[in-house]
Amino acid sequence: MAKSDITGKRKLLARNVSHSNIKTKRWQNVNIQTRRVYLPAEGRFVTLNLTTRDLRTIDKIGIEEYAKRYGVKL
């Protein structure tokens, strides 16, 4: 299953709505990317499955702060 290692986000169940208002179920997938992230405190790389939103936030506040925010030990 595609799932973010830090936030736990995964695909959602949604509905297609036609012009005649018929509703059918479909999946909304999350944009999961596999990335090697550098941990400066430990001096090593970690391979994580992250959403693109996770990557943008990591660029802004850093991996340690982001993992601490969600209670994840890297």
N, CA, C and O atoms as CSV, one atom per row, in Angstrom:
chain,resi,resn,atom,element,x,y,z
A,1,MET,N,N,0.837,-1.178,0.000
A,1,MET,CA,C,0.000,0.000,0.000
A,1,MET,C,C,0.880,1.239,0.000
A,1,MET,O,O,1.851,1.306,0.754
A,2,ALA,N,N,0.558,2.215,-0.830
A,2,ALA,CA,C,1.294,3.474,-0.866
A,2,ALA,C,C,0.882,4.306,0.339
A,2,ALA,O,O,-0.288,4.650,0.508
A,3,LYS,N,N,1.869,4.622,1.173
A,3,LYS,CA,C,1.587,5.345,2.402
A,3,LYS,C,C,2.817,6.143,2.801
A,3,LYS,O,O,3.943,5.672,2.642
A,4,SER,N,N,2.611,7.344,3.315
A,4,SER,CA,C,3.717,8.177,3.772
A,4,SER,C,C,4.269,7.608,5.071
A,4,SER,O,O,3.507,7.260,5.973
A,5,ASP,N,N,5.600,7.513,5.170
A,5,ASP,CA,C,6.228,6.952,6.367
A,5,ASP,C,C,6.122,7.879,7.570
A,5,ASP,O,O,6.158,7.406,8.706
A,6,ILE,N,N,5.992,9.174,7.357
A,6,ILE,CA,C,5.938,10.114,8.481
A,6,ILE,C,C,4.502,10.448,8.857
A,6,ILE,O,O,4.121,10.307,10.019
A,7,THR,N,N,3.703,10.886,7.896
A,7,THR,CA,C,2.345,11.333,8.216
A,7,THR,C,C,1.319,10.209,8.180
A,7,THR,O,O,0.271,10.317,8.817
A,8,GLY,N,N,1.597,9.138,7.452
A,8,GLY,CA,C,0.651,8.034,7.354
A,8,GLY,C,C,-0.447,8.261,6.326
A,8,GLY,O,O,-1.401,7.485,6.266
A,9,LYS,N,N,-0.332,9.308,5.519
A,9,LYS,CA,C,-1.355,9.569,4.504
A,9,LYS,C,C,-1.352,8.451,3.476
A,9,LYS,O,O,-0.297,7.935,3.107
A,10,ARG,N,N,-2.561,8.075,3.009
A,10,ARG,CA,C,-2.701,7.054,1.982
A,10,ARG,C,C,-3.908,7.387,1.121
A,10,ARG,O,O,-4.525,8.438,1.295
A,11,LYS,N,N,-4.249,6.499,0.194
A,11,LYS,CA,C,-5.316,6.813,-0.748
A,11,LYS,C,C,-6.671,6.959,-0.048
A,11,LYS,O,O,-6.932,6.332,0.979
A,12,LEU,N,N,-7.521,7.802,-0.632
A,12,LEU,CA,C,-8.845,8.086,-0.088
A,12,LEU,C,C,-9.915,7.586,-1.041
A,12,LEU,O,O,-9.706,7.550,-2.253
A,13,LEU,N,N,-11.053,7.202,-0.499
A,13,LEU,CA,C,-12.191,6.817,-1.313
A,13,LEU,C,C,-12.989,8.071,-1.654
A,13,LEU,O,O,-13.375,8.828,-0.763
A,14,ALA,N,N,-13.236,8.288,-2.938
A,14,ALA,CA,C,-13.975,9.457,-3.400
A,14,ALA,C,C,-15.078,8.996,-4.341
A,14,ALA,O,O,-15.271,7.796,-4.540
A,15,ARG,N,N,-15.794,9.943,-4.915
A,15,ARG,CA,C,-16.873,9.597,-5.839
A,15,ARG,C,C,-16.776,10.408,-7.121
A,15,ARG,O,O,-16.505,11.608,-7.093
A,16,ASN,N,N,-16.999,9.741,-8.240
A,16,ASN,CA,C,-17.222,10.428,-9.503
A,16,ASN,C,C,-18.697,10.780,-9.573
A,16,ASN,O,O,-19.553,9.949,-9.267
A,17,VAL,N,N,-18.996,11.996,-9.970
A,17,VAL,CA,C,-20.386,12.412,-10.127
A,17,VAL,C,C,-20.597,12.786,-11.584
A,17,VAL,O,O,-19.964,13.711,-12.094
A,18,SER,N,N,-21.492,12.061,-12.256
A,18,SER,CA,C,-21.749,12.305,-13.672
A,18,SER,C,C,-22.713,13.478,-13.845
A,18,SER,O,O,-23.237,14.028,-12.876
A,19,HIS,N,N,-22.923,13.835,-15.083
A,19,HIS,CA,C,-23.847,14.933,-15.391
A,19,HIS,C,C,-25.267,14.599,-14.926
A,19,HIS,O,O,-26.019,15.491,-14.532
A,20,SER,N,N,-25.633,13.312,-14.972
A,20,SER,CA,C,-26.959,12.891,-14.515
A,20,SER,C,C,-26.981,12.596,-13.016
A,20,SER,O,O,-27.938,12.016,-12.505
A,21,ASN,N,N,-25.911,13.003,-12.312
A,21,ASN,CA,C,-25.810,12.895,-10.847
A,21,ASN,C,C,-25.714,11.448,-10.362
A,21,ASN,O,O,-26.087,11.153,-9.227
A,22,ILE,N,N,-25.216,10.544,-11.213
A,22,ILE,CA,C,-24.949,9.172,-10.778
A,22,ILE,C,C,-23.578,9.155,-10.120
A,22,ILE,O,O,-22.599,9.643,-10.685
A,23,LYS,N,N,-23.519,8.590,-8.925
A,23,LYS,CA,C,-22.266,8.585,-8.162
A,23,LYS,C,C,-21.636,7.200,-8.194
A,23,LYS,O,O,-22.286,6.208,-7.868
A,24,THR,N,N,-20.365,7.136,-8.590
A,24,THR,CA,C,-19.619,5.882,-8.575
A,24,THR,C,C,-18.350,6.093,-7.765
A,24,THR,O,O,-17.768,7.177,-7.764
A,25,LYS,N,N,-17.934,5.040,-7.080
A,25,LYS,CA,C,-16.760,5.141,-6.219
A,25,LYS,C,C,-15.471,5.080,-7.032
A,25,LYS,O,O,-15.391,4.397,-8.053
A,26,ARG,N,N,-14.466,5.812,-6.554
A,26,ARG,CA,C,-13.146,5.781,-7.163
A,26,ARG,C,C,-12.123,6.099,-6.078
A,26,ARG,O,O,-12.481,6.550,-4.990
A,27,TRP,N,N,-10.856,5.862,-6.381
A,27,TRP,CA,C,-9.783,6.132,-5.418
A,27,TRP,C,C,-9.056,7.419,-5.781
A,27,TRP,O,O,-8.785,7.683,-6.953
A,28,GLN,N,N,-8.746,8.209,-4.772
A,28,GLN,CA,C,-7.863,9.363,-4.938
A,28,GLN,C,C,-6.518,8.962,-4.366
A,28,GLN,O,O,-6.373,8.835,-3.150
A,29,ASN,N,N,-5.528,8.761,-5.234
A,29,ASN,CA,C,-4.214,8.332,-4.789
A,29,ASN,C,C,-3.373,9.515,-4.334
A,29,ASN,O,O,-3.534,10.634,-4.823
A,30,VAL,N,N,-2.478,9.254,-3.397
A,30,VAL,CA,C,-1.560,10.265,-2.891
A,30,VAL,C,C,-0.285,10.198,-3.727
A,30,VAL,O,O,0.122,9.117,-4.153
A,31,ASN,N,N,0.340,11.339,-3.961
A,31,ASN,CA,C,1.566,11.397,-4.754
A,31,ASN,C,C,2.744,11.011,-3.856
A,31,ASN,O,O,3.353,11.871,-3.220
A,32,ILE,N,N,3.061,9.717,-3.807
A,32,ILE,CA,C,4.130,9.176,-2.969
A,32,ILE,C,C,5.425,9.111,-3.772
A,32,ILE,O,O,5.447,8.612,-4.897
A,33,GLN,N,N,6.505,9.622,-3.178
A,33,GLN,CA,C,7.831,9.585,-3.786
A,33,GLN,C,C,8.794,8.924,-2.805
A,33,GLN,O,O,8.718,9.169,-1.601
A,34,THR,N,N,9.694,8.093,-3.310
A,34,THR,CA,C,10.743,7.495,-2.486
A,34,THR,C,C,11.959,8.408,-2.553
A,34,THR,O,O,12.484,8.678,-3.633
A,35,ARG,N,N,12.404,8.881,-1.390
A,35,ARG,CA,C,13.520,9.824,-1.339
A,35,ARG,C,C,14.502,9.444,-0.246
A,35,ARG,O,O,14.123,8.930,0.806
A,36,ARG,N,N,15.787,9.713,-0.522
A,36,ARG,CA,C,16.820,9.595,0.504
A,36,ARG,C,C,16.954,10.960,1.164
A,36,ARG,O,O,17.240,11.954,0.497
A,37,VAL,N,N,16.748,11.007,2.474
A,37,VAL,CA,C,16.793,12.263,3.215
A,37,VAL,C,C,17.983,12.218,4.146
A,37,VAL,O,O,18.201,11.226,4.842
A,38,TYR,N,N,18.759,13.297,4.160
A,38,TYR,CA,C,19.953,13.369,5.001
A,38,TYR,C,C,19.586,13.855,6.392
A,38,TYR,O,O,18.891,14.860,6.541
A,39,LEU,N,N,20.060,13.131,7.425
A,39,LEU,CA,C,19.878,13.530,8.815
A,39,LEU,C,C,21.177,14.162,9.306
A,39,LEU,O,O,22.123,13.435,9.607
A,40,PRO,N,N,21.255,15.487,9.396
A,40,PRO,CA,C,22.521,16.128,9.768
A,40,PRO,C,C,22.965,15.810,11.195
A,40,PRO,O,O,24.165,15.769,11.468
A,41,ALA,N,N,22.030,15.587,12.099
A,41,ALA,CA,C,22.391,15.305,13.493
A,41,ALA,C,C,23.121,13.968,13.621
A,41,ALA,O,O,24.022,13.824,14.446
A,42,GLU,N,N,22.727,12.993,12.800
A,42,GLU,CA,C,23.337,11.663,12.860
A,42,GLU,C,C,24.353,11.441,11.748
A,42,GLU,O,O,25.107,10.470,11.793
A,43,GLY,N,N,24.389,12.314,10.758
A,43,GLY,CA,C,25.344,12.183,9.667
A,43,GLY,C,C,25.092,11.003,8.761
A,43,GLY,O,O,26.038,10.372,8.290
A,44,ARG,N,N,23.817,10.688,8.504
A,44,ARG,CA,C,23.495,9.551,7.639
A,44,ARG,C,C,22.251,9.850,6.814
A,44,ARG,O,O,21.513,10.795,7.091
A,45,PHE,N,N,22.036,9.024,5.796
A,45,PHE,CA,C,20.858,9.122,4.944
A,45,PHE,C,C,19.823,8.102,5.373
A,45,PHE,O,O,20.169,7.023,5.854
A,46,VAL,N,N,18.539,8.443,5.200
A,46,VAL,CA,C,17.426,7.535,5.469
A,46,VAL,C,C,16.542,7.531,4.233
A,46,VAL,O,O,16.236,8.594,3.692
A,47,THR,N,N,16.124,6.350,3.774
A,47,THR,CA,C,15.216,6.237,2.639
A,47,THR,C,C,13.787,6.191,3.165
A,47,THR,O,O,13.438,5.332,3.974
A,48,LEU,N,N,12.968,7.123,2.695
A,48,LEU,CA,C,11.589,7.249,3.168
A,48,LEU,C,C,10.634,7.361,1.992
A,48,LEU,O,O,10.998,7.866,0.930
A,49,ASN,N,N,9.402,6.884,2.188
A,49,ASN,CA,C,8.305,7.130,1.260
A,49,ASN,C,C,7.577,8.361,1.770
A,49,ASN,O,O,7.007,8.344,2.862
A,50,LEU,N,N,7.594,9.434,0.979
A,50,LEU,CA,C,7.021,10.704,1.407
A,50,LEU,C,C,6.081,11.239,0.343
A,50,LEU,O,O,6.265,10.986,-0.848
A,51,THR,N,N,5.078,11.976,0.781
A,51,THR,CA,C,4.227,12.678,-0.176
A,51,THR,C,C,4.956,13.934,-0.630
A,51,THR,O,O,5.905,14.372,0.020
A,52,THR,N,N,4.520,14.513,-1.737
A,52,THR,CA,C,5.154,15.733,-2.220
A,52,THR,C,C,4.916,16.888,-1.257
A,52,THR,O,O,5.746,17.791,-1.159
A,53,ARG,N,N,3.812,16.871,-0.556
A,53,ARG,CA,C,3.561,17.889,0.465
A,53,ARG,C,C,4.551,17.742,1.621
A,53,ARG,O,O,5.030,18.740,2.159
A,54,ASP,N,N,4.861,16.487,2.006
A,54,ASP,CA,C,5.886,16.250,3.035
A,54,ASP,C,C,7.226,16.837,2.605
A,54,ASP,O,O,7.912,17.476,3.402
A,55,LEU,N,N,7.597,16.621,1.349
A,55,LEU,CA,C,8.880,17.101,0.848
A,55,LEU,C,C,8.977,18.623,0.894
A,55,LEU,O,O,10.023,19.171,1.243
A,56,ARG,N,N,7.902,19.296,0.546
A,56,ARG,CA,C,7.893,20.762,0.595
A,56,ARG,C,C,8.049,21.268,2.028
A,56,ARG,O,O,8.761,22.241,2.275
A,57,THR,N,N,7.383,20.605,2.964
A,57,THR,CA,C,7.473,21.028,4.364
A,57,THR,C,C,8.849,20.722,4.934
A,57,THR,O,O,9.373,21.503,5.729
A,58,ILE,N,N,9.443,19.598,4.542
A,58,ILE,CA,C,10.796,19.256,4.993
A,58,ILE,C,C,11.797,20.287,4.485
A,58,ILE,O,O,12.718,20.662,5.210
A,59,ASP,N,N,11.628,20.748,3.248
A,59,ASP,CA,C,12.494,21.803,2.720
A,59,ASP,C,C,12.371,23.083,3.536
A,59,ASP,O,O,13.338,23.831,3.679
A,60,LYS,N,N,11.191,23.328,4.064
A,60,LYS,CA,C,10.944,24.575,4.790
A,60,LYS,C,C,11.429,24.516,6.240
A,60,LYS,O,O,12.116,25.433,6.692
A,61,ILE,N,N,11.079,23.437,6.987
A,61,ILE,CA,C,11.389,23.407,8.426
A,61,ILE,C,C,12.442,22.389,8.822
A,61,ILE,O,O,12.951,22.451,9.942
A,62,GLY,N,N,12.791,21.451,7.944
A,62,GLY,CA,C,13.801,20.450,8.257
A,62,GLY,C,C,13.191,19.117,8.647
A,62,GLY,O,O,12.063,19.051,9.136
A,63,ILE,N,N,13.957,18.051,8.422
A,63,ILE,CA,C,13.450,16.700,8.655
A,63,ILE,C,C,13.269,16.388,10.142
A,63,ILE,O,O,12.295,15.735,10.517
A,64,GLU,N,N,14.192,16.844,10.994
A,64,GLU,CA,C,14.070,16.529,12.422
A,64,GLU,C,C,12.823,17.165,13.026
A,64,GLU,O,O,12.088,16.517,13.772
A,65,GLU,N,N,12.589,18.426,12.703
A,65,GLU,CA,C,11.416,19.134,13.224
A,65,GLU,C,C,10.127,18.513,12.698
A,65,GLU,O,O,9.148,18.391,13.434
A,66,TYR,N,N,10.126,18.120,11.423
A,66,TYR,CA,C,8.924,17.538,10.818
A,66,TYR,C,C,8.613,16.171,11.435
A,66,TYR,O,O,7.452,15.870,11.714
A,67,ALA,N,N,9.633,15.350,11.646
A,67,ALA,CA,C,9.421,14.040,12.259
A,67,ALA,C,C,8.967,14.195,13.713
A,67,ALA,O,O,8.121,13.434,14.184
A,68,LYS,N,N,9.524,15.169,14.416
A,68,LYS,CA,C,9.145,15.413,15.813
A,68,LYS,C,C,7.688,15.863,15.901
A,68,LYS,O,O,6.984,15.518,16.850
A,69,ARG,N,N,7.238,16.637,14.908
A,69,ARG,CA,C,5.872,17.130,14.882
A,69,ARG,C,C,4.870,15.980,14.841
A,69,ARG,O,O,3.797,16.069,15.438
A,70,TYR,N,N,5.220,14.895,14.136
A,70,TYR,CA,C,4.331,13.729,14.012
A,70,TYR,C,C,4.713,12.585,14.946
A,70,TYR,O,O,4.100,11.518,14.892
A,71,GLY,N,N,5.700,12.785,15.789
A,71,GLY,CA,C,6.085,11.761,16.763
A,71,GLY,C,C,6.750,10.554,16.151
A,71,GLY,O,O,6.566,9.437,16.634
A,72,VAL,N,N,7.531,10.754,15.084
A,72,VAL,CA,C,8.196,9.651,14.390
A,72,VAL,C,C,9.666,9.667,14.757
A,72,VAL,O,O,10.314,10.712,14.712
A,73,LYS,N,N,10.194,8.497,15.122
A,73,LYS,CA,C,11.621,8.357,15.433
A,73,LYS,C,C,12.326,7.866,14.180
A,73,LYS,O,O,11.976,6.819,13.637
A,74,LEU,N,N,13.325,8.622,13.715
A,74,LEU,CA,C,14.042,8.244,12.490
A,74,LEU,C,C,15.309,7.477,12.818
A,74,LEU,O,O,16.041,7.077,11.913
